Amino acid sequence: MASERKITCKNFLDELTDYLDENAAPEIRVSLEAHLAKCPDCWVVYDETKKSVQIVQKMDCRSMPADVRYRLQSALEAHWKKV
């Protein structure tokens, strides 16, 4: 039987997207779940992220009006030219 991989909080955050998308390898999932069971801070991050994703997925997407899109693109381009 393979040993459980030691997961740190940083490792957990690095793997969170794959875990939520159910793309993490089974052995990684086991280690992540063991970490979640012991780490209240990561559990809160996981729970809030999961809830946020669920809210966004349920939202009704609407097209951005062309004038707003143009102003946004212009503002972003001006910002990135300064950086």
KOLZA-846744 format. One record per atom (N, C-alpha, C, CB): residue number from 0; x, y, z. Coordinates in steps of 0.02 Angstrom, whole numbers, plus 50000, padded with zeros to 5 digits. Glycine has a CB too. Example, Ala and Ser with C-alpha at 12.3 -4.5 7.8 and 13.67 -1.06 7.14 Angstrom:
// residues 2
+-----+-------+-------+-------+
: pos :  east : north :    up :
+-----+-------+-------+-------+
:   0 : 50660 : 49716 : 50390 :
:   0 : 50615 : 49775 : 50390 :
:   0 : 50660 : 49835 : 50390 :
:   0 : 50565 : 49776 : 50452 :
:   1 : 50642 : 49888 : 50354 :
:   1 : 50684 : 49947 : 50357 :
:   1 : 50645 : 50002 : 50394 :
:   1 : 50704 : 49970 : 50286 :
+-----+-------+-------+-------+
This chain:
// residues 83
+-----+-------+-------+-------+
: pos :  east : north :    up :
+-----+-------+-------+-------+
:   0 : 50042 : 49941 : 50000 :
:   0 : 50000 : 50000 : 50000 :
:   0 : 50044 : 50062 : 50000 :
:   0 : 49952 : 50000 : 50061 :
:   1 : 50030 : 50110 : 49956 :
:   1 : 50070 : 50171 : 49951 :
:   1 : 50059 : 50215 : 50012 :
:   1 : 50053 : 50210 : 49887 :
:   2 : 50113 : 50249 : 50034 :
:   2 : 50105 : 50292 : 50091 :
:   2 : 50073 : 50358 : 50070 :
:   2 : 50174 : 50305 : 50125 :
:   3 : 50041 : 50389 : 50118 :
:   3 : 50006 : 50452 : 50106 :
:   3 : 50058 : 50508 : 50098 :
:   3 : 49957 : 50469 : 50164 :
:   4 : 50051 : 50548 : 50046 :
:   4 : 50097 : 50603 : 50033 :
:   4 : 50084 : 50659 : 50084 :
:   4 : 50088 : 50631 : 49961 :
:   5 : 50138 : 50686 : 50113 :
:   5 : 50131 : 50740 : 50162 :
:   5 : 50114 : 50804 : 50125 :
:   5 : 50197 : 50749 : 50203 :
:   6 : 50058 : 50835 : 50143 :
:   6 : 50034 : 50896 : 50110 :
:   6 : 50042 : 50954 : 50158 :
:   6 : 49959 : 50888 : 50088 :
:   7 : 50073 : 51007 : 50134 :
:   7 : 50077 : 51070 : 50172 :
:   7 : 50020 : 51114 : 50149 :
:   7 : 50147 : 51105 : 50162 :
:   8 : 50010 : 51170 : 50184 :
:   8 : 49958 : 51217 : 50163 :
:   8 : 49973 : 51244 : 50093 :
:   8 : 49952 : 51275 : 50214 :
:   9 : 50036 : 51258 : 50078 :
:   9 : 50054 : 51282 : 50012 :
:   9 : 50038 : 51230 : 49959 :
:   9 : 50129 : 51301 : 50009 :
:  10 : 50056 : 51166 : 49972 :
:  10 : 50039 : 51112 : 49926 :
:  10 : 49964 : 51109 : 49914 :
:  10 : 50065 : 51044 : 49951 :
:  11 : 49927 : 51116 : 49969 :
:  11 : 49854 : 51112 : 49964 :
:  11 : 49828 : 51167 : 49918 :
:  11 : 49822 : 51119 : 50034 :
:  12 : 49852 : 51229 : 49928 :
:  12 : 49830 : 51285 : 49885 :
:  12 : 49850 : 51273 : 49812 :
:  12 : 49860 : 51351 : 49911 :
:  13 : 49910 : 51245 : 49801 :
:  13 : 49932 : 51230 : 49733 :
:  13 : 49887 : 51179 : 49699 :
:  13 : 50004 : 51205 : 49734 :
:  14 : 49859 : 51133 : 49737 :
:  14 : 49819 : 51078 : 49709 :
:  14 : 49744 : 51092 : 49713 :
:  14 : 49834 : 51015 : 49746 :
:  15 : 49723 : 51148 : 49743 :
:  15 : 49652 : 51160 : 49756 :
:  15 : 49609 : 51159 : 49693 :
:  15 : 49644 : 51226 : 49791 :
:  16 : 49632 : 51191 : 49640 :
:  16 : 49592 : 51194 : 49578 :
:  16 : 49580 : 51124 : 49551 :
:  16 : 49627 : 51237 : 49526 :
:  17 : 49633 : 51084 : 49546 :
:  17 : 49625 : 51016 : 49521 :
:  17 : 49580 : 50975 : 49567 :
:  17 : 49694 : 50982 : 49514 :
:  18 : 49586 : 50986 : 49633 :
:  18 : 49544 : 50950 : 49680 :
:  18 : 49470 : 50968 : 49670 :
:  18 : 49565 : 50965 : 49752 :
:  19 : 49455 : 51032 : 49664 :
:  19 : 49386 : 51053 : 49654 :
:  19 : 49358 : 51030 : 49587 :
:  19 : 49381 : 51129 : 49659 :
:  20 : 49400 : 51029 : 49536 :
:  20 : 49379 : 51007 : 49470 :
:  20 : 49379 : 50931 : 49464 :
:  20 : 49424 : 51036 : 49417 :
:  21 : 49398 : 50897 : 49517 :
:  21 : 49403 : 50823 : 49519 :
:  21 : 49452 : 50797 : 49468 :
:  21 : 49334 : 50792 : 49507 :
:  22 : 49507 : 50836 : 49457 :
:  22 : 49560 : 50816 : 49411 :
:  22 : 49623 : 50792 : 49448 :
:  22 : 49578 : 50873 : 49366 :
:  23 : 49623 : 50795 : 49514 :
:  23 : 49681 : 50773 : 49552 :
:  23 : 49684 : 50696 : 49551 :
:  23 : 49677 : 50799 : 49626 :
:  24 : 49745 : 50671 : 49547 :
:  24 : 49755 : 50598 : 49549 :
:  24 : 49727 : 50570 : 49614 :
:  24 : 49831 : 50580 : 49541 :
:  25 : 49703 : 50509 : 49613 :
:  25 : 49672 : 50480 : 49673 :
:  25 : 49716 : 50482 : 49735 :
:  25 : 49653 : 50408 : 49660 :
:  26 : 49781 : 50468 : 49727 :
:  26 : 49825 : 50468 : 49785 :
:  26 : 49835 : 50540 : 49813 :
:  26 : 49894 : 50437 : 49767 :
:  27 : 49833 : 50589 : 49769 :
:  27 : 49838 : 50659 : 49790 :
:  27 : 49774 : 50679 : 49827 :
:  27 : 49851 : 50706 : 49730 :
:  28 : 49716 : 50658 : 49800 :
:  28 : 49652 : 50673 : 49832 :
:  28 : 49651 : 50648 : 49904 :
:  28 : 49594 : 50642 : 49792 :
:  29 : 49675 : 50587 : 49915 :
:  29 : 49677 : 50557 : 49982 :
:  29 : 49719 : 50601 : 50028 :
:  29 : 49704 : 50485 : 49980 :
:  30 : 49777 : 50622 : 50004 :
:  30 : 49821 : 50664 : 50045 :
:  30 : 49790 : 50733 : 50058 :
:  30 : 49889 : 50672 : 50010 :
:  31 : 49758 : 50761 : 50007 :
:  31 : 49725 : 50826 : 50016 :
:  31 : 49668 : 50821 : 50067 :
:  31 : 49698 : 50852 : 49949 :
:  32 : 49629 : 50768 : 50062 :
:  32 : 49573 : 50759 : 50109 :
:  32 : 49598 : 50748 : 50180 :
:  32 : 49530 : 50700 : 50087 :
:  33 : 49655 : 50713 : 50187 :
:  33 : 49684 : 50703 : 50254 :
:  33 : 49707 : 50771 : 50281 :
:  33 : 49743 : 50653 : 50251 :
:  34 : 49736 : 50812 : 50239 :
:  34 : 49757 : 50878 : 50260 :
:  34 : 49697 : 50921 : 50280 :
:  34 : 49798 : 50913 : 50204 :
:  35 : 49644 : 50919 : 50240 :
:  35 : 49584 : 50956 : 50256 :
:  35 : 49555 : 50937 : 50323 :
:  35 : 49531 : 50945 : 50201 :
:  36 : 49558 : 50873 : 50339 :
:  36 : 49530 : 50849 : 50402 :
:  36 : 49568 : 50876 : 50462 :
:  36 : 49530 : 50772 : 50404 :
:  37 : 49632 : 50894 : 50452 :
:  37 : 49674 : 50917 : 50508 :
:  37 : 49685 : 50992 : 50509 :
:  37 : 49741 : 50882 : 50504 :
:  38 : 49672 : 51027 : 50453 :
:  38 : 49690 : 51097 : 50448 :
:  38 : 49629 : 51141 : 50439 :
:  38 : 49739 : 51107 : 50389 :
:  39 : 49607 : 51174 : 50492 :
:  39 : 49547 : 51215 : 50487 :
:  39 : 49556 : 51274 : 50440 :
:  39 : 49527 : 51241 : 50555 :
:  40 : 49616 : 51301 : 50434 :
:  40 : 49627 : 51358 : 50389 :
:  40 : 49616 : 51337 : 50316 :
:  40 : 49699 : 51386 : 50398 :
:  41 : 49644 : 51281 : 50296 :
:  41 : 49635 : 51257 : 50227 :
:  41 : 49563 : 51236 : 50215 :
:  41 : 49683 : 51199 : 50212 :
:  42 : 49530 : 51209 : 50267 :
:  42 : 49460 : 51190 : 50258 :
:  42 : 49418 : 51252 : 50243 :
:  42 : 49434 : 51155 : 50321 :
:  43 : 49431 : 51307 : 50277 :
:  43 : 49394 : 51369 : 50264 :
:  43 : 49406 : 51393 : 50193 :
:  43 : 49413 : 51424 : 50316 :
:  44 : 49469 : 51393 : 50171 :
:  44 : 49486 : 51414 : 50103 :
:  44 : 49450 : 51369 : 50053 :
:  44 : 49563 : 51412 : 50091 :
:  45 : 49453 : 51303 : 50064 :
:  45 : 49419 : 51255 : 50020 :
:  45 : 49344 : 51268 : 50018 :
:  45 : 49432 : 51183 : 50043 :
:  46 : 49313 : 51274 : 50076 :
:  46 : 49241 : 51283 : 50080 :
:  46 : 49218 : 51347 : 50046 :
:  46 : 49218 : 51282 : 50153 :
:  47 : 49253 : 51402 : 50060 :
:  47 : 49234 : 51467 : 50030 :
:  47 : 49246 : 51467 : 49955 :
:  47 : 49274 : 51523 : 50063 :
:  48 : 49301 : 51436 : 49932 :
:  48 : 49315 : 51433 : 49861 :
:  48 : 49262 : 51390 : 49826 :
:  48 : 49385 : 51404 : 49848 :
:  49 : 49245 : 51334 : 49855 :
:  49 : 49194 : 51289 : 49826 :
:  49 : 49127 : 51326 : 49821 :
:  49 : 49186 : 51225 : 49869 :
:  50 : 49108 : 51361 : 49874 :
:  50 : 49045 : 51398 : 49873 :
:  50 : 49046 : 51454 : 49821 :
:  50 : 49030 : 51427 : 49942 :
:  51 : 49102 : 51488 : 49815 :
:  51 : 49109 : 51542 : 49766 :
:  51 : 49102 : 51515 : 49695 :
:  51 : 49177 : 51578 : 49774 :
:  52 : 49134 : 51459 : 49681 :
:  52 : 49130 : 51428 : 49615 :
:  52 : 49057 : 51409 : 49600 :
:  52 : 49176 : 51366 : 49610 :
:  53 : 49023 : 51381 : 49649 :
:  53 : 48953 : 51361 : 49639 :
:  53 : 48909 : 51422 : 49624 :
:  53 : 48927 : 51324 : 49700 :
:  54 : 48921 : 51476 : 49658 :
:  54 : 48882 : 51537 : 49646 :
:  54 : 48894 : 51563 : 49576 :
:  54 : 48899 : 51592 : 49698 :
:  55 : 48957 : 51567 : 49556 :
:  55 : 48974 : 51592 : 49489 :
:  55 : 48945 : 51547 : 49435 :
:  55 : 49050 : 51598 : 49481 :
:  56 : 48947 : 51482 : 49445 :
:  56 : 48921 : 51435 : 49395 :
:  56 : 48846 : 51443 : 49386 :
:  56 : 48937 : 51364 : 49415 :
:  57 : 48811 : 51466 : 49437 :
:  57 : 48738 : 51474 : 49433 :
:  57 : 48717 : 51542 : 49404 :
:  57 : 48707 : 51465 : 49501 :
:  58 : 48766 : 51586 : 49396 :
:  58 : 48750 : 51654 : 49373 :
:  58 : 48729 : 51654 : 49299 :
:  58 : 48810 : 51701 : 49384 :
:  59 : 48685 : 51699 : 49284 :
:  59 : 48663 : 51710 : 49215 :
:  59 : 48714 : 51757 : 49182 :
:  59 : 48591 : 51740 : 49212 :
:  60 : 48750 : 51731 : 49132 :
:  60 : 48800 : 51771 : 49098 :
:  60 : 48767 : 51816 : 49046 :
:  60 : 48853 : 51726 : 49064 :
:  61 : 48790 : 51878 : 49045 :
:  61 : 48764 : 51926 : 48996 :
:  61 : 48823 : 51956 : 48960 :
:  61 : 48721 : 51981 : 49030 :
:  62 : 48812 : 51975 : 48898 :
:  62 : 48864 : 52007 : 48858 :
:  62 : 48876 : 52077 : 48885 :
:  62 : 48845 : 52009 : 48784 :
:  63 : 48938 : 52097 : 48883 :
:  63 : 48956 : 52164 : 48903 :
:  63 : 48942 : 52211 : 48845 :
:  63 : 49031 : 52168 : 48925 :
:  64 : 48909 : 52267 : 48857 :
:  64 : 48896 : 52315 : 48803 :
:  64 : 48962 : 52336 : 48771 :
:  64 : 48858 : 52377 : 48830 :
:  65 : 48961 : 52347 : 48705 :
:  65 : 49021 : 52362 : 48667 :
:  65 : 49058 : 52423 : 48694 :
:  65 : 49004 : 52373 : 48594 :
:  66 : 49022 : 52476 : 48713 :
:  66 : 49055 : 52536 : 48738 :
:  66 : 49090 : 52523 : 48804 :
:  66 : 49005 : 52593 : 48745 :
:  67 : 49061 : 52482 : 48846 :
:  67 : 49092 : 52465 : 48910 :
:  67 : 49154 : 52422 : 48898 :
:  67 : 49042 : 52428 : 48956 :
:  68 : 49148 : 52374 : 48853 :
:  68 : 49205 : 52331 : 48836 :
:  68 : 49263 : 52373 : 48810 :
:  68 : 49184 : 52277 : 48784 :
:  69 : 49248 : 52421 : 48766 :
:  69 : 49300 : 52464 : 48737 :
:  69 : 49334 : 52505 : 48792 :
:  69 : 49270 : 52510 : 48683 :
:  70 : 49295 : 52535 : 48837 :
:  70 : 49324 : 52575 : 48891 :
:  70 : 49367 : 52532 : 48937 :
:  70 : 49268 : 52609 : 48931 :
:  71 : 49344 : 52473 : 48951 :
:  71 : 49382 : 52427 : 48994 :
:  71 : 49447 : 52408 : 48961 :
:  71 : 49341 : 52365 : 49010 :
:  72 : 49444 : 52389 : 48897 :
:  72 : 49506 : 52370 : 48861 :
:  72 : 49555 : 52429 : 48859 :
:  72 : 49489 : 52347 : 48790 :
:  73 : 49529 : 52488 : 48847 :
:  73 : 49572 : 52548 : 48844 :
:  73 : 49606 : 52561 : 48911 :
:  73 : 49531 : 52609 : 48822 :
:  74 : 49567 : 52554 : 48964 :
:  74 : 49595 : 52566 : 49031 :
:  74 : 49648 : 52513 : 49048 :
:  74 : 49539 : 52564 : 49084 :
:  75 : 49635 : 52451 : 49030 :
:  75 : 49684 : 52398 : 49044 :
:  75 : 49747 : 52408 : 49003 :
:  75 : 49653 : 52329 : 49028 :
:  76 : 49740 : 52426 : 48939 :
:  76 : 49799 : 52438 : 48897 :
:  76 : 49840 : 52496 : 48925 :
:  76 : 49777 : 52453 : 48825 :
:  77 : 49807 : 52549 : 48946 :
:  77 : 49842 : 52607 : 48975 :
:  77 : 49879 : 52586 : 49038 :
:  77 : 49794 : 52665 : 48989 :
:  78 : 49847 : 52546 : 49079 :
:  78 : 49878 : 52522 : 49141 :
:  78 : 49940 : 52481 : 49126 :
:  78 : 49829 : 52480 : 49183 :
:  79 : 49934 : 52433 : 49080 :
:  79 : 49990 : 52388 : 49066 :
:  79 : 50048 : 52424 : 49031 :
:  79 : 49967 : 52330 : 49023 :
:  80 : 50035 : 52478 : 48997 :
:  80 : 50089 : 52517 : 48966 :
:  80 : 50130 : 52552 : 49019 :
:  80 : 50061 : 52569 : 48916 :
:  81 : 50099 : 52569 : 49076 :
:  81 : 50133 : 52601 : 49132 :
:  81 : 50177 : 52552 : 49172 :
:  81 : 50083 : 52634 : 49178 :
:  82 : 50157 : 52489 : 49172 :
:  82 : 50192 : 52439 : 49213 :
:  82 : 50258 : 52419 : 49182 :
:  82 : 50148 : 52378 : 49224 :
+-----+-------+-------+-------+
